Amino acid sequence: MIKMKLKEFVKTRNEKFGVVIFDTLKEKVFVANETGKDIVDLLQKGYSLENMIQSLSDLYNKEPAEIKKDILSFLDSLKSNSLIEV
């Protein structure tokens, strides 16, 4: 089971369009849509990758394989910007 979390210096703010993610060390701002907000919310609740896939598959009424691809893509983006740790 793979568990990830936002790094300590990362702050988030939910908005109508999704979420704003702040990297307080590099003073960078990232913006994500509603799906990104849902992924960030689940990260903050301590969900594993497997639990995220199931939860969002249920929420969006989509196949887990399709959801997994989207989640992994978003997590890769967070990882490449050093915003999450495994």
C-alpha positions as CSV (number, residue, x, y, z in Angstrom):
1,M,0.0,0.0,0.0
2,I,1.5,3.3,-1.1
3,K,0.9,6.3,1.2
4,M,1.9,9.8,0.3
5,K,1.5,13.1,2.0
6,L,2.1,16.8,1.2
7,K,5.4,18.0,2.5
8,E,5.3,20.1,5.7
9,F,6.0,23.4,3.9
10,V,3.1,22.9,1.4
11,K,-0.1,24.8,2.1
12,T,-3.3,24.6,0.3
13,R,-6.4,26.7,-0.1
14,N,-9.7,25.4,-1.6
15,E,-11.3,27.7,-4.2
16,K,-14.5,27.5,-6.3
17,F,-12.5,26.3,-9.3
18,G,-10.3,23.7,-7.4
19,V,-7.3,24.3,-5.2
20,V,-4.3,26.6,-4.9
21,I,-1.1,24.9,-3.7
22,F,1.6,27.0,-2.1
23,D,5.2,25.9,-1.9
24,T,6.3,28.1,0.9
25,L,10.0,27.3,0.5
26,K,10.3,28.2,-3.2
27,E,7.5,30.7,-3.0
28,K,5.7,29.0,-5.9
29,V,2.0,28.7,-6.5
30,F,0.3,25.9,-8.3
31,V,-3.3,25.8,-9.3
32,A,-5.4,22.6,-9.8
33,N,-9.0,22.0,-10.9
34,E,-11.7,20.2,-9.0
35,T,-10.3,16.8,-9.5
36,G,-6.9,18.0,-8.3
37,K,-8.6,19.4,-5.2
38,D,-10.2,16.0,-4.6
39,I,-6.8,14.3,-4.8
40,V,-5.2,16.8,-2.5
41,D,-8.1,16.4,0.0
42,L,-7.6,12.7,0.0
43,L,-3.8,13.1,0.4
44,Q,-4.4,15.3,3.4
45,K,-6.7,12.7,4.9
46,G,-3.9,10.1,4.6
47,Y,-5.5,7.9,1.9
48,S,-3.3,5.4,0.1
49,L,-3.1,5.3,-3.7
50,E,-5.4,2.3,-3.7
51,N,-8.0,4.1,-1.5
52,M,-7.8,7.3,-3.6
53,I,-8.5,5.3,-6.8
54,Q,-11.5,3.6,-5.2
55,S,-12.9,6.8,-3.7
56,L,-12.6,8.9,-6.8
57,S,-13.8,6.0,-9.0
58,D,-17.0,6.0,-6.9
59,L,-17.3,9.8,-6.8
60,Y,-16.9,10.3,-10.5
61,N,-18.6,7.0,-11.5
62,K,-15.6,6.0,-13.7
63,E,-13.6,2.9,-14.1
64,P,-10.7,2.5,-11.6
65,A,-8.2,2.1,-14.4
66,E,-9.2,5.4,-15.9
67,I,-9.1,7.2,-12.6
68,K,-5.8,5.6,-11.7
69,K,-4.2,7.2,-14.8
70,D,-5.4,10.6,-13.9
71,I,-4.3,10.3,-10.2
72,L,-0.9,9.1,-11.1
73,S,-0.4,11.9,-13.6
74,F,-1.4,14.5,-11.0
75,L,0.8,12.9,-8.3
76,D,3.7,12.8,-10.7
77,S,3.3,16.5,-11.2
78,L,3.3,17.1,-7.4
79,K,6.3,14.8,-7.0
80,S,8.3,16.5,-9.8
81,N,7.8,19.8,-8.0
82,S,8.8,18.2,-4.6
83,L,5.5,18.8,-3.0
84,I,4.8,15.3,-1.8
85,E,6.7,12.6,0.0
86,V,6.1,8.8,-0.1
